[in-house]
Every structure is written in C-alpha cells, then in structure tokens.
Amino acid sequence: MRIYITAILKANPVYRGEVMAALQHMVEESRKEAACVQYDLHQTTEDENQFIFYEIWESRAGLDHHNQQPYILAFGEMAGEKLQEDPQIYLMERIA
C-alpha cells in the first residue's frame, strides 16, 4: 500500500540558506530511491522560511528504508538547531 506524506518545516531565518540547500539535496537524493513515487518541495507564499514536502512512497518498507539514508539522518541532526520548531509530519493513506 502506498504511503502519502505531508511534512511542514520552518527554518530559522538565520539558517534559511543552509536549510534550503539541505532540503534541495534531500529532494535530489530521494527521487533516486526505487520506492519513491513523488517527492516535491514547496515554499509557502506567506513565509519564505516555511517549507512543505509532499511525498508518495510505494510502501512502508520503502519509506522505512528512505528514513535510514545518510542524507535524511544528517538533516535530522541539524534540524533541532536550524529549524524554528519540530517538523510536523503527517503520514496518510489515500481514501478517495
């Protein structure tokens, strides 16, 4: 069963450039993964520091594999210091 994700992140303005570069790197690398169906990064029009990922994964196993990749783990380590708040991550199943 496919897994759908929306993740909302808010960069600390001081680190915005560094966070943006890390997010773009995550997009490039994630799209190479076999289980990745879609991996899109958006920026809100109201706040240049707020980013939203929309992802689709073939399976929970594929998502679990993704979450163990070095670039994802590295972002997790930097997130505490360089984001304004903890990311909001919503795992969803499509119902219609």
N, CA, C and O atoms as CSV, one atom per row, in Angstrom:
chain,resi,resn,atom,element,x,y,z
A,1,MET,N,N,0.838,-1.182,0.000
A,1,MET,CA,C,0.000,0.000,0.000
A,1,MET,C,C,0.884,1.249,0.000
A,1,MET,O,O,1.853,1.329,0.756
A,2,ARG,N,N,0.556,2.194,-0.828
A,2,ARG,CA,C,1.311,3.436,-0.892
A,2,ARG,C,C,1.133,4.267,0.377
A,2,ARG,O,O,0.088,4.237,1.026
A,3,ILE,N,N,2.183,5.002,0.703
A,3,ILE,CA,C,2.177,5.906,1.855
A,3,ILE,C,C,2.316,7.329,1.317
A,3,ILE,O,O,3.186,7.609,0.492
A,4,TYR,N,N,1.461,8.210,1.787
A,4,TYR,CA,C,1.463,9.617,1.396
A,4,TYR,C,C,1.912,10.434,2.606
A,4,TYR,O,O,1.493,10.166,3.732
A,5,ILE,N,N,2.751,11.416,2.371
A,5,ILE,CA,C,3.283,12.216,3.476
A,5,ILE,C,C,3.190,13.695,3.131
A,5,ILE,O,O,3.469,14.109,2.006
A,6,THR,N,N,2.797,14.471,4.114
A,6,THR,CA,C,2.951,15.920,4.077
A,6,THR,C,C,3.808,16.272,5.283
A,6,THR,O,O,3.492,15.898,6.412
A,7,ALA,N,N,4.886,16.989,5.037
A,7,ALA,CA,C,5.776,17.406,6.125
A,7,ALA,C,C,5.952,18.916,6.040
A,7,ALA,O,O,6.245,19.460,4.976
A,8,ILE,N,N,5.771,19.582,7.168
A,8,ILE,CA,C,5.858,21.033,7.230
A,8,ILE,C,C,7.036,21.406,8.119
A,8,ILE,O,O,7.127,20.966,9.265
A,9,LEU,N,N,7.940,22.225,7.579
A,9,LEU,CA,C,9.141,22.629,8.302
A,9,LEU,C,C,9.264,24.143,8.266
A,9,LEU,O,O,8.870,24.788,7.294
A,10,LYS,N,N,9.808,24.697,9.323
A,10,LYS,CA,C,10.002,26.148,9.363
A,10,LYS,C,C,11.453,26.428,9.757
A,10,LYS,O,O,11.869,26.156,10.883
A,11,ALA,N,N,12.206,26.971,8.815
A,11,ALA,CA,C,13.621,27.260,9.041
A,11,ALA,C,C,13.789,28.476,9.942
A,11,ALA,O,O,13.009,29.426,9.884
A,12,ASN,N,N,14.814,28.425,10.767
A,12,ASN,CA,C,15.238,29.612,11.493
A,12,ASN,C,C,15.789,30.566,10.436
A,12,ASN,O,O,16.648,30.163,9.651
A,13,PRO,N,N,15.325,31.821,10.386
A,13,PRO,CA,C,15.759,32.739,9.332
A,13,PRO,C,C,17.282,32.862,9.197
A,13,PRO,O,O,17.791,33.062,8.094
A,14,VAL,N,N,17.998,32.745,10.299
A,14,VAL,CA,C,19.456,32.841,10.275
A,14,VAL,C,C,20.068,31.715,9.444
A,14,VAL,O,O,21.110,31.897,8.814
A,15,TYR,N,N,19.416,30.553,9.445
A,15,TYR,CA,C,19.936,29.370,8.760
A,15,TYR,C,C,19.156,29.026,7.494
A,15,TYR,O,O,19.316,27.931,6.954
A,16,ARG,N,N,18.329,29.925,7.020
A,16,ARG,CA,C,17.452,29.625,5.894
A,16,ARG,C,C,18.201,29.060,4.691
A,16,ARG,O,O,17.783,28.051,4.123
A,17,GLY,N,N,19.286,29.688,4.302
A,17,GLY,CA,C,20.050,29.233,3.142
A,17,GLY,C,C,20.592,27.822,3.324
A,17,GLY,O,O,20.539,27.002,2.407
A,18,GLU,N,N,21.104,27.551,4.492
A,18,GLU,CA,C,21.646,26.226,4.790
A,18,GLU,C,C,20.541,25.166,4.808
A,18,GLU,O,O,20.716,24.061,4.294
A,19,VAL,N,N,19.411,25.519,5.404
A,19,VAL,CA,C,18.273,24.593,5.436
A,19,VAL,C,C,17.763,24.348,4.021
A,19,VAL,O,O,17.502,23.204,3.648
A,20,MET,N,N,17.621,25.395,3.239
A,20,MET,CA,C,17.146,25.262,1.859
A,20,MET,C,C,18.068,24.346,1.053
A,20,MET,O,O,17.586,23.495,0.305
A,21,ALA,N,N,19.363,24.506,1.192
A,21,ALA,CA,C,20.316,23.660,0.469
A,21,ALA,C,C,20.162,22.202,0.888
A,21,ALA,O,O,20.206,21.306,0.044
A,22,ALA,N,N,19.983,21.958,2.185
A,22,ALA,CA,C,19.804,20.587,2.673
A,22,ALA,C,C,18.503,19.990,2.157
A,22,ALA,O,O,18.463,18.815,1.792
A,23,LEU,N,N,17.438,20.786,2.123
A,23,LEU,CA,C,16.153,20.298,1.625
A,23,LEU,C,C,16.245,19.956,0.137
A,23,LEU,O,O,15.726,18.928,-0.297
A,24,GLN,N,N,16.895,20.803,-0.629
A,24,GLN,CA,C,17.038,20.535,-2.057
A,24,GLN,C,C,17.889,19.291,-2.311
A,24,GLN,O,O,17.632,18.535,-3.248
A,25,HIS,N,N,18.897,19.087,-1.476
A,25,HIS,CA,C,19.711,17.872,-1.582
A,25,HIS,C,C,18.858,16.633,-1.279
A,25,HIS,O,O,18.981,15.603,-1.943
A,26,MET,N,N,18.003,16.751,-0.278
A,26,MET,CA,C,17.107,15.637,0.048
A,26,MET,C,C,16.195,15.311,-1.134
A,26,MET,O,O,15.947,14.138,-1.412
A,27,VAL,N,N,15.700,16.317,-1.823
A,27,VAL,CA,C,14.849,16.093,-2.991
A,27,VAL,C,C,15.622,15.329,-4.065
A,27,VAL,O,O,15.140,14.325,-4.590
A,28,GLU,N,N,16.811,15.804,-4.383
A,28,GLU,CA,C,17.619,15.159,-5.426
A,28,GLU,C,C,17.886,13.691,-5.098
A,28,GLU,O,O,17.723,12.819,-5.951
A,29,GLU,N,N,18.292,13.429,-3.874
A,29,GLU,CA,C,18.648,12.062,-3.486
A,29,GLU,C,C,17.418,11.170,-3.334
A,29,GLU,O,O,17.441,10.007,-3.735
A,30,SER,N,N,16.354,11.705,-2.762
A,30,SER,CA,C,15.142,10.904,-2.534
A,30,SER,C,C,14.521,10.449,-3.839
A,30,SER,O,O,14.024,9.327,-3.936
A,31,ARG,N,N,14.546,11.307,-4.837
A,31,ARG,CA,C,13.953,10.957,-6.128
A,31,ARG,C,C,14.693,9.811,-6.820
A,31,ARG,O,O,14.157,9.206,-7.749
A,32,LYS,N,N,15.896,9.509,-6.387
A,32,LYS,CA,C,16.668,8.390,-6.933
A,32,LYS,C,C,16.262,7.044,-6.321
A,32,LYS,O,O,16.577,5.988,-6.869
A,33,GLU,N,N,15.572,7.089,-5.198
A,33,GLU,CA,C,15.223,5.848,-4.494
A,33,GLU,C,C,14.132,5.089,-5.244
A,33,GLU,O,O,13.187,5.683,-5.762
A,34,ALA,N,N,14.279,3.785,-5.293
A,34,ALA,CA,C,13.348,2.937,-6.045
A,34,ALA,C,C,11.911,3.056,-5.544
A,34,ALA,O,O,10.977,3.005,-6.345
A,35,ALA,N,N,11.719,3.212,-4.257
A,35,ALA,CA,C,10.369,3.251,-3.680
A,35,ALA,C,C,9.715,4.625,-3.761
A,35,ALA,O,O,8.548,4.776,-3.401
A,36,CYS,N,N,10.457,5.631,-4.231
A,36,CYS,CA,C,9.927,6.993,-4.310
A,36,CYS,C,C,9.067,7.149,-5.555
A,36,CYS,O,O,9.538,6.969,-6.678
A,37,VAL,N,N,7.807,7.485,-5.342
A,37,VAL,CA,C,6.886,7.765,-6.444
A,37,VAL,C,C,6.880,9.262,-6.728
A,37,VAL,O,O,6.889,9.683,-7.884
A,38,GLN,N,N,6.863,10.060,-5.664
A,38,GLN,CA,C,6.833,11.524,-5.795
A,38,GLN,C,C,7.473,12.128,-4.563
A,38,GLN,O,O,7.283,11.640,-3.449
A,39,TYR,N,N,8.232,13.191,-4.766
A,39,TYR,CA,C,8.910,13.858,-3.661
A,39,TYR,C,C,9.064,15.325,-4.062
A,39,TYR,O,O,10.022,15.692,-4.743
A,40,ASP,N,N,8.128,16.147,-3.641
A,40,ASP,CA,C,8.082,17.554,-4.041
A,40,ASP,C,C,8.282,18.466,-2.842
A,40,ASP,O,O,7.781,18.202,-1.749
A,41,LEU,N,N,9.013,19.528,-3.065
A,41,LEU,CA,C,9.267,20.535,-2.043
A,41,LEU,C,C,8.594,21.836,-2.456
A,41,LEU,O,O,8.725,22.283,-3.596
A,42,HIS,N,N,7.875,22.433,-1.521
A,42,HIS,CA,C,7.183,23.705,-1.762
A,42,HIS,C,C,7.614,24.708,-0.698
A,42,HIS,O,O,8.068,24.341,0.386
A,43,GLN,N,N,7.458,25.980,-1.039
A,43,GLN,CA,C,7.695,27.069,-0.103
A,43,GLN,C,C,6.407,27.873,-0.035
A,43,GLN,O,O,5.812,28.172,-1.071
A,44,THR,N,N,5.966,28.228,1.164
A,44,THR,CA,C,4.728,28.989,1.251
A,44,THR,C,C,4.942,30.417,0.753
A,44,THR,O,O,6.036,30.971,0.863
A,45,THR,N,N,3.896,30.989,0.213
A,45,THR,CA,C,3.990,32.350,-0.309
A,45,THR,C,C,3.937,33.388,0.809
A,45,THR,O,O,4.347,34.532,0.613
A,46,GLU,N,N,3.438,33.000,1.969
A,46,GLU,CA,C,3.318,33.939,3.092
A,46,GLU,C,C,4.582,34.030,3.929
A,46,GLU,O,O,4.824,35.046,4.579
A,47,ASP,N,N,5.407,32.955,3.918
A,47,ASP,CA,C,6.575,32.919,4.791
A,47,ASP,C,C,7.695,32.174,4.072
A,47,ASP,O,O,7.608,30.963,3.869
A,48,GLU,N,N,8.734,32.889,3.690
A,48,GLU,CA,C,9.835,32.268,2.936
A,48,GLU,C,C,10.603,31.225,3.740
A,48,GLU,O,O,11.400,30.475,3.177
A,49,ASN,N,N,10.372,31.172,5.040
A,49,ASN,CA,C,11.057,30.200,5.895
A,49,ASN,C,C,10.267,28.911,6.090
A,49,ASN,O,O,10.757,27.974,6.720
A,50,GLN,N,N,9.062,28.856,5.562
A,50,GLN,CA,C,8.225,27.670,5.744
A,50,GLN,C,C,8.228,26.827,4.468
A,50,GLN,O,O,7.966,27.323,3.372
A,51,PHE,N,N,8.532,25.537,4.643
A,51,PHE,CA,C,8.629,24.605,3.533
A,51,PHE,C,C,7.695,23.429,3.773
A,51,PHE,O,O,7.469,23.011,4.909
A,52,ILE,N,N,7.161,22.911,2.683
A,52,ILE,CA,C,6.246,21.776,2.771
A,52,ILE,C,C,6.673,20.725,1.762
A,52,ILE,O,O,6.825,21.001,0.572
A,53,PHE,N,N,6.863,19.517,2.267
A,53,PHE,CA,C,7.132,18.368,1.405
A,53,PHE,C,C,5.825,17.635,1.149
A,53,PHE,O,O,4.993,17.490,2.045
A,54,TYR,N,N,5.655,17.177,-0.080
A,54,TYR,CA,C,4.589,16.236,-0.404
A,54,TYR,C,C,5.275,15.032,-1.021
A,54,TYR,O,O,5.982,15.145,-2.022
A,55,GLU,N,N,5.051,13.866,-0.400
A,55,GLU,CA,C,5.754,12.659,-0.810
A,55,GLU,C,C,4.775,11.511,-1.014
A,55,GLU,O,O,3.733,11.435,-0.364
A,56,ILE,N,N,5.134,10.628,-1.928
A,56,ILE,CA,C,4.411,9.371,-2.095
A,56,ILE,C,C,5.464,8.268,-2.167
A,56,ILE,O,O,6.429,8.356,-2.927
A,57,TRP,N,N,5.260,7.234,-1.363
A,57,TRP,CA,C,6.164,6.087,-1.305
A,57,TRP,C,C,5.395,4.820,-1.656
A,57,TRP,O,O,4.226,4.676,-1.298
A,58,GLU,N,N,6.049,3.912,-2.350
A,58,GLU,CA,C,5.419,2.661,-2.784
A,58,GLU,C,C,4.916,1.818,-1.613
A,58,GLU,O,O,3.904,1.126,-1.720
A,59,SER,N,N,5.636,1.886,-0.498
A,59,SER,CA,C,5.284,1.022,0.633
A,59,SER,C,C,5.886,1.572,1.923
A,59,SER,O,O,6.731,2.467,1.904
A,60,ARG,N,N,5.439,1.028,3.013
A,60,ARG,CA,C,6.008,1.393,4.317
A,60,ARG,C,C,7.472,0.964,4.390
A,60,ARG,O,O,8.304,1.670,4.960
A,61,ALA,N,N,7.781,-0.195,3.810
A,61,ALA,CA,C,9.166,-0.670,3.805
A,61,ALA,C,C,10.058,0.309,3.035
A,61,ALA,O,O,11.178,0.593,3.460
A,62,GLY,N,N,9.569,0.821,1.909
A,62,GLY,CA,C,10.333,1.800,1.139
A,62,GLY,C,C,10.557,3.084,1.910
A,62,GLY,O,O,11.641,3.665,1.855
A,63,LEU,N,N,9.535,3.531,2.630
A,63,LEU,CA,C,9.664,4.726,3.463
A,63,LEU,C,C,10.646,4.486,4.599
A,63,LEU,O,O,11.469,5.348,4.906
A,64,ASP,N,N,10.561,3.317,5.222
A,64,ASP,CA,C,11.494,2.994,6.307
A,64,ASP,C,C,12.934,2.996,5.801
A,64,ASP,O,O,13.837,3.484,6.481
A,65,HIS,N,N,13.142,2.451,4.613
A,65,HIS,CA,C,14.479,2.446,4.013
A,65,HIS,C,C,14.942,3.888,3.758
A,65,HIS,O,O,16.090,4.231,4.038
A,66,HIS,N,N,14.063,4.709,3.239
A,66,HIS,CA,C,14.358,6.122,2.990
A,66,HIS,C,C,14.797,6.822,4.275
A,66,HIS,O,O,15.770,7.575,4.277
A,67,ASN,N,N,14.087,6.573,5.347
A,67,ASN,CA,C,14.373,7.259,6.607
A,67,ASN,C,C,15.710,6.863,7.225
A,67,ASN,O,O,16.154,7.497,8.183
A,68,GLN,N,N,16.355,5.832,6.699
A,68,GLN,CA,C,17.670,5.413,7.188
A,68,GLN,C,C,18.820,5.892,6.297
A,68,GLN,O,O,19.982,5.592,6.570
A,69,GLN,N,N,18.501,6.625,5.246
A,69,GLN,CA,C,19.537,7.108,4.333
A,69,GLN,C,C,20.381,8.185,5.014
A,69,GLN,O,O,19.860,8.974,5.803
A,70,PRO,N,N,21.683,8.224,4.713
A,70,PRO,CA,C,22.581,9.186,5.383
A,70,PRO,C,C,22.134,10.640,5.276
A,70,PRO,O,O,22.279,11.395,6.237
A,71,TYR,N,N,21.601,11.046,4.141
A,71,TYR,CA,C,21.195,12.451,3.984
A,71,TYR,C,C,19.957,12.787,4.806
A,71,TYR,O,O,19.782,13.936,5.210
A,72,ILE,N,N,19.098,11.804,5.059
A,72,ILE,CA,C,17.936,12.031,5.922
A,72,ILE,C,C,18.382,12.100,7.382
A,72,ILE,O,O,17.927,12.959,8.138
A,73,LEU,N,N,19.267,11.197,7.769
A,73,LEU,CA,C,19.785,11.208,9.144
A,73,LEU,C,C,20.561,12.491,9.425
A,73,LEU,O,O,20.458,13.055,10.515
A,74,ALA,N,N,21.333,12.950,8.451
A,74,ALA,CA,C,22.096,14.201,8.627
A,74,ALA,C,C,21.157,15.386,8.800
A,74,ALA,O,O,21.410,16.264,9.625
A,75,PHE,N,N,20.078,15.419,8.029
A,75,PHE,CA,C,19.127,16.515,8.187
A,75,PHE,C,C,18.484,16.466,9.574
A,75,PHE,O,O,18.292,17.504,10.208
A,76,GLY,N,N,18.158,15.277,10.039
A,76,GLY,CA,C,17.581,15.134,11.377
A,76,GLY,C,C,18.491,15.685,12.462
A,76,GLY,O,O,18.018,16.257,13.444
A,77,GLU,N,N,19.793,15.513,12.286
A,77,GLU,CA,C,20.748,16.023,13.267
A,77,GLU,C,C,20.818,17.546,13.255
A,77,GLU,O,O,20.976,18.161,14.309
A,78,MET,N,N,20.704,18.158,12.093
A,78,MET,CA,C,20.788,19.618,12.013
A,78,MET,C,C,19.458,20.305,12.345
A,78,MET,O,O,19.438,21.483,12.702
A,79,ALA,N,N,18.362,19.575,12.229
A,79,ALA,CA,C,17.033,20.171,12.356
A,79,ALA,C,C,16.805,20.847,13.696
A,79,ALA,O,O,16.223,21.931,13.742
A,80,GLY,N,N,17.239,20.247,14.769
A,80,GLY,CA,C,16.997,20.807,16.098
A,80,GLY,C,C,17.537,22.214,16.263
A,80,GLY,O,O,16.925,23.051,16.925
A,81,GLU,N,N,18.678,22.466,15.662
A,81,GLU,CA,C,19.322,23.773,15.786
A,81,GLU,C,C,18.861,24.763,14.726
A,81,GLU,O,O,18.823,25.966,14.985
A,82,LYS,N,N,18.511,24.282,13.543
A,82,LYS,CA,C,18.306,25.183,12.418
A,82,LYS,C,C,16.847,25.379,12.005
A,82,LYS,O,O,16.550,26.143,11.087
A,83,LEU,N,N,15.947,24.685,12.688
A,83,LEU,CA,C,14.523,24.894,12.442
A,83,LEU,C,C,13.932,25.657,13.615
A,83,LEU,O,O,14.432,25.565,14.736
A,84,GLN,N,N,12.875,26.405,13.362
A,84,GLN,CA,C,12.221,27.168,14.431
A,84,GLN,C,C,11.443,26.276,15.377
A,84,GLN,O,O,11.266,26.606,16.549
A,85,GLU,N,N,10.980,25.146,14.866
A,85,GLU,CA,C,10.161,24.224,15.663
A,85,GLU,C,C,10.303,22.829,15.079
A,85,GLU,O,O,10.831,22.659,13.980
A,86,ASP,N,N,9.838,21.844,15.805
A,86,ASP,CA,C,9.880,20.476,15.296
A,86,ASP,C,C,9.026,20.373,14.036
A,86,ASP,O,O,7.960,20.983,13.955
A,87,PRO,N,N,9.493,19.603,13.055
A,87,PRO,CA,C,8.679,19.421,11.844
A,87,PRO,C,C,7.346,18.749,12.178
A,87,PRO,O,O,7.259,17.930,13.092
A,88,GLN,N,N,6.331,19.106,11.432
A,88,GLN,CA,C,5.026,18.443,11.530
A,88,GLN,C,C,4.974,17.454,10.370
A,88,GLN,O,O,5.068,17.845,9.207
A,89,ILE,N,N,4.825,16.183,10.693
A,89,ILE,CA,C,4.841,15.150,9.667
A,89,ILE,C,C,3.545,14.362,9.739
A,89,ILE,O,O,3.180,13.828,10.786
A,90,TYR,N,N,2.857,14.301,8.608
A,90,TYR,CA,C,1.575,13.601,8.524
A,90,TYR,C,C,1.713,12.441,7.548
A,90,TYR,O,O,1.942,12.648,6.356
A,91,LEU,N,N,1.571,11.212,8.061
A,91,LEU,CA,C,1.545,10.016,7.221
A,91,LEU,C,C,0.091,9.717,6.930
A,91,LEU,O,O,-0.739,9.673,7.838
A,92,MET,N,N,-0.215,9.509,5.652
A,92,MET,CA,C,-1.613,9.358,5.256
A,92,MET,C,C,-1.789,8.167,4.329
A,92,MET,O,O,-0.849,7.695,3.688
A,93,GLU,N,N,-3.030,7.699,4.282
A,93,GLU,CA,C,-3.443,6.724,3.298
A,93,GLU,C,C,-4.506,7.388,2.447
A,93,GLU,O,O,-5.359,8.115,2.957
A,94,ARG,N,N,-4.454,7.141,1.173
A,94,ARG,CA,C,-5.458,7.729,0.279
A,94,ARG,C,C,-6.763,6.983,0.443
A,94,ARG,O,O,-6.793,5.753,0.401
A,95,ILE,N,N,-7.851,7.730,0.631
A,95,ILE,CA,C,-9.161,7.080,0.813
A,95,ILE,C,C,-10.133,7.396,-0.315
A,95,ILE,O,O,-11.192,6.775,-0.404
A,96,ALA,N,N,-9.800,8.334,-1.166
A,96,ALA,CA,C,-10.695,8.639,-2.306
A,96,ALA,C,C,-9.874,9.190,-3.445
A,96,ALA,O,O,-10.420,9.513,-4.500
